[in-house]
């Protein structure tokens, strides 16, 4: 009796399709390409985000604002007038306040506060070199003495003294630098112009207006 021979055939895949090595390589390349695209997409998003953050930071924190100078409370020590001359003299204490709203210190050079009547200087005090810290106000106490020695004859002064009210102006201009992040320095001038109204009858200050 003749022996039966059995021939073994390879099992076909369930879907009836066999993937070649070439197709496998193409799929791997496609996967790598997609990963590269995702990687560069994330890099692009990160760069855009950093640009937005730096822009906002530059427009807020890094924006340098001009410090402001102001007069504080004025305490009159003496206030005298002579109608016949006419003339006056006064002595008072006050504060020069340098307000710095920046996120870094404002270092300013020595300067002066000038007190004037009708545009003529009648008194001056020295403001020493100093620093207003980050988002803070530097207060400098000063004693001021003013008189009419340097004034020419003035009918305006005579009428003011007769009214019992005297108006002076005060000016300050300081030059300094705002320092940010220990690397950025920006030159800024802190200025002030104030109007001071004295009342001779009560020997006090009626009003102080600064701009």
HELIX and SHEET records of a PDB file:
HELIX    1   1 UNK A   21  UNK A   59  1                                  39    
HELIX    2   2 UNK A  155  UNK A  163  1                                   9    
SHEET    1   A 3 UNK A  68  UNK A  71  0                                        
SHEET    2   A 3 UNK A  87  UNK A 100 -1                                        
SHEET    3   A 3 UNK A  75  UNK A  82 -1                                        
SHEET    1   B 3 UNK A  68  UNK A  71  0                                        
SHEET    2   B 3 UNK A  87  UNK A 100 -1                                        
SHEET    3   B 3 UNK A 136  UNK A 147 -1                                        
SHEET    1   C 5 UNK A 120  UNK A 127  0                                        
SHEET    2   C 5 UNK A 111  UNK A 117 -1                                        
SHEET    3   C 5 UNK A 165  UNK A 180 -1                                        
SHEET    4   C 5 UNK A 106  UNK A 108 -1                                        
SHEET    5   C 5 UNK A 130  UNK A 132 -1                                        
SHEET    1   D 5 UNK A 120  UNK A 127  0                                        
SHEET    2   D 5 UNK A 111  UNK A 117 -1                                        
SHEET    3   D 5 UNK A 165  UNK A 180 -1                                        
SHEET    4   D 5 UNK A 184  UNK A 199 -1                                        
SHEET    5   D 5 UNK A 204  UNK A 210 -1                                        
END                                                                             
